[in-house]
Amino acid sequence: METKDYLHMLVHQIHTVVVATIDELGLPMTCAIDLMDHDANSVYFLTAQGKSFYMRLKQRPYVSLTGIRGDTTMQSAALTLHGKVREVDASHQRQLFAKNLYMYDIYPSEASRQAIRVFQLYKGCGERLDLSRRPIERASFSFGTSPKADSGYFVTAACDGCGRCAEVCPQSCIDVAHSPVRIDQRHCLRCGNCHAVCPQDAIRKEGSA
């Protein structure tokens, strides 16, 4: 899947997500929002300028959001984005309302819609974790001009091939036929078991695994 496919999934198949921001005390705050639209490298959402959420976005224009699709945990797939946001021109409002007609029930008059502000999450990284697959599937991507950052557990040349890591891997995603052994990042839960048991301290953690 390409980045645009993940963004399409977030907007049209998940739609409602939980988004985290930071308040004036540096503490995390969460709220639920609807993602209204997307293009090839960004997603768009709305809020009202009188809300605390709006103030947090203006003061610290960075968010992390997660949406989940599926009826049960083992049938679910989660999508997470984190990156920079910016307020964009009010002309986008009419387009977003046209694509999300229920918004007219919430803000029925032109006068009531004066408070609405449009934001774009335009630069950052994302990840999809699908628990409905066997083994589980994980994929990372970037959007805007952000480089794709490697994260997870990686094996260094200090590995002696003992295989202790493979014995404790819940998804059997460590290939001991190679030296050093290889971790298949597509199926890794990032639980850290391999790192904890490695007698050579040959497995390192990178990024936000």
C-alpha positions as a Markdown table, in Angstrom:
| # | Residue | x | y | z |
|---|---|---|---|---|
| 1 | Met | 0.0 | 0.0 | 0.0 |
| 2 | Glu | 1.1 | 3.6 | -0.7 |
| 3 | Thr | 0.8 | 6.6 | 1.6 |
| 4 | Lys | -2.4 | 7.8 | -0.1 |
| 5 | Asp | -4.0 | 4.5 | 0.5 |
| 6 | Tyr | -3.4 | 4.7 | 4.2 |
| 7 | Leu | -4.7 | 8.2 | 4.3 |
| 8 | His | -7.8 | 7.2 | 2.4 |
| 9 | Met | -8.4 | 4.4 | 4.9 |
| 10 | Leu | -8.2 | 6.8 | 7.8 |
| 11 | Val | -10.6 | 9.2 | 6.3 |
| 12 | His | -13.2 | 6.9 | 4.7 |
| 13 | Gln | -13.0 | 3.6 | 6.6 |
| 14 | Ile | -12.1 | 4.8 | 10.1 |
| 15 | His | -13.1 | 8.5 | 10.0 |
| 16 | Thr | -13.2 | 9.1 | 13.8 |
| 17 | Val | -9.9 | 9.1 | 15.6 |
| 18 | Val | -8.4 | 10.0 | 18.9 |
| 19 | Val | -6.0 | 12.8 | 18.7 |
| 20 | Ala | -3.4 | 13.9 | 21.3 |
| 21 | Thr | -2.0 | 17.4 | 21.8 |
| 22 | Ile | 0.0 | 19.1 | 24.6 |
| 23 | Asp | -1.5 | 21.7 | 26.9 |
| 24 | Glu | 0.1 | 24.8 | 28.4 |
| 25 | Leu | 1.5 | 22.8 | 31.2 |
| 26 | Gly | 3.2 | 20.3 | 28.9 |
| 27 | Leu | 0.6 | 17.6 | 29.7 |
| 28 | Pro | -1.0 | 15.3 | 27.1 |
| 29 | Met | -4.7 | 15.9 | 26.2 |
| 30 | Thr | -6.8 | 13.7 | 24.0 |
| 31 | Cys | -10.1 | 14.2 | 22.2 |
| 32 | Ala | -12.0 | 12.5 | 19.4 |
| 33 | Ile | -12.2 | 14.2 | 16.0 |
| 34 | Asp | -13.5 | 13.3 | 12.5 |
| 35 | Leu | -11.0 | 13.3 | 9.6 |
| 36 | Met | -12.9 | 15.1 | 6.8 |
| 37 | Asp | -10.7 | 14.8 | 3.7 |
| 38 | His | -7.3 | 13.9 | 2.4 |
| 39 | Asp | -5.0 | 14.4 | -0.5 |
| 40 | Ala | -1.9 | 12.5 | -1.5 |
| 41 | Asn | 0.2 | 13.7 | 1.4 |
| 42 | Ser | -2.1 | 15.1 | 4.1 |
| 43 | Val | -5.4 | 14.9 | 6.0 |
| 44 | Tyr | -7.9 | 17.6 | 7.0 |
| 45 | Phe | -10.1 | 18.2 | 10.0 |
| 46 | Leu | -12.2 | 20.9 | 11.6 |
| 47 | Thr | -12.6 | 22.5 | 14.9 |
| 48 | Ala | -14.2 | 25.7 | 16.4 |
| 49 | Gln | -12.0 | 28.6 | 17.4 |
| 50 | Gly | -13.5 | 28.8 | 20.8 |
| 51 | Lys | -12.5 | 25.3 | 21.8 |
| 52 | Ser | -9.4 | 24.5 | 23.9 |
| 53 | Phe | -8.4 | 22.1 | 21.2 |
| 54 | Tyr | -8.0 | 25.0 | 18.8 |
| 55 | Met | -5.9 | 26.9 | 21.3 |
| 56 | Arg | -3.6 | 23.9 | 21.7 |
| 57 | Leu | -3.2 | 23.4 | 18.0 |
| 58 | Lys | -2.2 | 27.0 | 17.6 |
| 59 | Gln | 0.2 | 27.1 | 20.5 |
| 60 | Arg | 1.9 | 23.7 | 19.7 |
| 61 | Pro | 1.1 | 22.7 | 16.1 |
| 62 | Tyr | 2.0 | 19.0 | 16.4 |
| 63 | Val | -0.4 | 16.1 | 16.9 |
| 64 | Ser | -0.5 | 12.3 | 17.2 |
| 65 | Leu | -3.7 | 10.5 | 16.2 |
| 66 | Thr | -4.9 | 6.9 | 16.1 |
| 67 | Gly | -7.9 | 5.2 | 14.6 |
| 68 | Ile | -9.0 | 1.6 | 14.8 |
| 69 | Arg | -11.0 | -0.5 | 12.4 |
| 70 | Gly | -12.5 | -3.9 | 13.5 |
| 71 | Asp | -15.2 | -5.3 | 15.8 |
| 72 | Thr | -12.8 | -7.1 | 18.2 |
| 73 | Thr | -9.2 | -6.8 | 19.1 |
| 74 | Met | -8.1 | -9.8 | 17.0 |
| 75 | Gln | -10.0 | -8.5 | 14.0 |
| 76 | Ser | -8.6 | -5.0 | 14.3 |
| 77 | Ala | -6.2 | -2.8 | 12.3 |
| 78 | Ala | -4.9 | 0.4 | 13.8 |
| 79 | Leu | -3.6 | 3.4 | 11.9 |
| 80 | Thr | -1.5 | 6.1 | 13.6 |
| 81 | Leu | -0.2 | 9.4 | 12.3 |
| 82 | His | 2.0 | 12.0 | 14.0 |
| 83 | Gly | 3.3 | 15.2 | 12.6 |
| 84 | Lys | 2.9 | 18.9 | 12.0 |
| 85 | Val | -0.5 | 20.7 | 11.6 |
| 86 | Arg | -1.4 | 24.1 | 10.3 |
| 87 | Glu | -4.5 | 26.2 | 9.9 |
| 88 | Val | -5.4 | 26.6 | 6.3 |
| 89 | Asp | -7.6 | 29.0 | 4.4 |
| 90 | Ala | -11.3 | 29.1 | 5.3 |
| 91 | Ser | -12.3 | 28.4 | 1.7 |
| 92 | His | -11.7 | 24.7 | 2.5 |
| 93 | Gln | -14.6 | 24.7 | 4.9 |
| 94 | Arg | -17.3 | 24.5 | 2.2 |
| 95 | Gln | -15.6 | 21.6 | 0.5 |
| 96 | Leu | -15.3 | 19.7 | 3.8 |
| 97 | Phe | -18.9 | 20.2 | 4.7 |
| 98 | Ala | -20.0 | 19.1 | 1.2 |
| 99 | Lys | -18.1 | 15.8 | 1.8 |
| 100 | Asn | -19.4 | 15.4 | 5.3 |
| 101 | Leu | -23.1 | 16.4 | 5.2 |
| 102 | Tyr | -23.8 | 15.6 | 8.8 |
| 103 | Met | -21.8 | 18.7 | 9.7 |
| 104 | Tyr | -24.8 | 20.8 | 8.5 |
| 105 | Asp | -26.8 | 19.3 | 11.4 |
| 106 | Ile | -24.2 | 20.4 | 13.9 |
| 107 | Tyr | -23.6 | 23.8 | 12.4 |
| 108 | Pro | -26.9 | 24.5 | 10.5 |
| 109 | Ser | -26.6 | 28.2 | 9.6 |
| 110 | Glu | -24.0 | 30.2 | 7.8 |
| 111 | Ala | -23.6 | 32.4 | 10.9 |
| 112 | Ser | -23.0 | 29.4 | 13.2 |
| 113 | Arg | -20.2 | 28.2 | 10.8 |
| 114 | Gln | -18.2 | 31.4 | 11.3 |
| 115 | Ala | -16.4 | 29.7 | 14.3 |
| 116 | Ile | -15.2 | 26.8 | 12.2 |
| 117 | Arg | -11.5 | 26.5 | 11.4 |
| 118 | Val | -9.8 | 24.0 | 9.1 |
| 119 | Phe | -6.5 | 22.3 | 9.9 |
| 120 | Gln | -4.2 | 20.2 | 7.7 |
| 121 | Leu | -1.9 | 17.5 | 9.1 |
| 122 | Tyr | 0.7 | 18.0 | 6.3 |
| 123 | Lys | 4.0 | 16.5 | 7.4 |
| 124 | Gly | 4.9 | 13.5 | 9.5 |
| 125 | Cys | 5.0 | 9.7 | 9.7 |
| 126 | Gly | 2.5 | 6.9 | 10.1 |
| 127 | Glu | 2.2 | 3.3 | 11.0 |
| 128 | Arg | -0.4 | 0.5 | 10.4 |
| 129 | Leu | -0.7 | -2.4 | 12.8 |
| 130 | Asp | -3.0 | -5.2 | 11.6 |
| 131 | Leu | -3.8 | -7.8 | 14.3 |
| 132 | Ser | -6.3 | -9.6 | 12.0 |
| 133 | Arg | -3.4 | -11.1 | 10.0 |
| 134 | Arg | -1.3 | -14.2 | 11.0 |
| 135 | Pro | 1.4 | -13.3 | 11.7 |
| 136 | Ile | 0.5 | -9.7 | 12.5 |
| 137 | Glu | 1.4 | -7.2 | 9.9 |
| 138 | Arg | 3.1 | -3.8 | 10.4 |
| 139 | Ala | 3.9 | -1.1 | 7.9 |
| 140 | Ser | 5.5 | 2.4 | 8.3 |
| 141 | Phe | 5.2 | 5.3 | 5.9 |
| 142 | Ser | 5.8 | 9.0 | 5.8 |
| 143 | Phe | 3.9 | 11.9 | 4.2 |
| 144 | Gly | 4.7 | 15.5 | 3.2 |
| 145 | Thr | 8.4 | 16.0 | 3.2 |
| 146 | Ser | 9.2 | 13.9 | 6.2 |
| 147 | Pro | 11.8 | 11.2 | 5.8 |
| 148 | Lys | 10.7 | 7.6 | 6.7 |
| 149 | Ala | 12.3 | 6.9 | 10.0 |
| 150 | Asp | 13.4 | 3.3 | 10.9 |
| 151 | Ser | 12.0 | 2.1 | 14.2 |
| 152 | Gly | 12.0 | -1.2 | 16.0 |
| 153 | Tyr | 14.6 | -3.8 | 17.1 |
| 154 | Phe | 17.6 | -4.4 | 14.9 |
| 155 | Val | 20.4 | -7.0 | 15.2 |
| 156 | Thr | 24.0 | -5.9 | 15.1 |
| 157 | Ala | 27.2 | -7.7 | 14.1 |
| 158 | Ala | 27.8 | -8.7 | 17.8 |
| 159 | Cys | 25.2 | -11.5 | 17.3 |
| 160 | Asp | 26.7 | -15.0 | 17.6 |
| 161 | Gly | 23.6 | -16.8 | 16.3 |
| 162 | Cys | 22.7 | -18.5 | 19.5 |
| 163 | Gly | 19.0 | -18.3 | 18.8 |
| 164 | Arg | 17.8 | -17.2 | 22.2 |
| 165 | Cys | 15.9 | -14.3 | 20.6 |
| 166 | Ala | 13.9 | -16.6 | 18.3 |
| 167 | Glu | 12.8 | -18.8 | 21.3 |
| 168 | Val | 11.0 | -15.8 | 22.9 |
| 169 | Cys | 9.6 | -14.1 | 19.8 |
| 170 | Pro | 5.7 | -14.3 | 20.0 |
| 171 | Gln | 5.4 | -13.9 | 16.2 |
| 172 | Ser | 8.2 | -16.2 | 15.0 |
| 173 | Cys | 9.6 | -13.3 | 12.9 |
| 174 | Ile | 13.3 | -13.9 | 13.7 |
| 175 | Asp | 15.3 | -15.9 | 11.0 |
| 176 | Val | 18.2 | -17.7 | 12.6 |
| 177 | Ala | 19.4 | -19.2 | 9.3 |
| 178 | His | 21.5 | -16.0 | 8.8 |
| 179 | Ser | 24.3 | -14.6 | 10.8 |
| 180 | Pro | 23.6 | -12.2 | 12.3 |
| 181 | Val | 20.0 | -13.3 | 12.7 |
| 182 | Arg | 17.4 | -11.2 | 11.0 |
| 183 | Ile | 14.2 | -9.7 | 12.4 |
| 184 | Asp | 11.3 | -9.3 | 9.9 |
| 185 | Gln | 10.0 | -5.9 | 10.7 |
| 186 | Arg | 6.8 | -6.5 | 8.8 |
| 187 | His | 5.6 | -9.0 | 11.5 |
| 188 | Cys | 7.4 | -7.7 | 14.7 |
| 189 | Leu | 5.3 | -6.8 | 17.7 |
| 190 | Arg | 8.2 | -4.8 | 19.1 |
| 191 | Cys | 7.7 | -6.4 | 22.5 |
| 192 | Gly | 11.4 | -6.3 | 23.3 |
| 193 | Asn | 11.8 | -9.9 | 24.3 |
| 194 | Cys | 14.7 | -10.4 | 21.9 |
| 195 | His | 16.5 | -7.4 | 23.3 |
| 196 | Ala | 16.0 | -8.6 | 26.9 |
| 197 | Val | 17.4 | -12.1 | 26.5 |
| 198 | Cys | 20.3 | -11.5 | 24.1 |
| 199 | Pro | 23.4 | -12.6 | 25.9 |
| 200 | Gln | 25.6 | -10.6 | 23.5 |
| 201 | Asp | 23.6 | -7.4 | 23.8 |
| 202 | Ala | 23.5 | -7.5 | 20.0 |
| 203 | Ile | 19.9 | -6.2 | 19.5 |
| 204 | Arg | 19.4 | -2.5 | 19.6 |
| 205 | Lys | 16.2 | -0.4 | 19.8 |
| 206 | Glu | 15.7 | 2.4 | 17.3 |
| 207 | Gly | 13.0 | 5.1 | 17.1 |
| 208 | Ser | 9.7 | 4.8 | 18.9 |
| 209 | Ala | 9.4 | 1.0 | 18.9 |
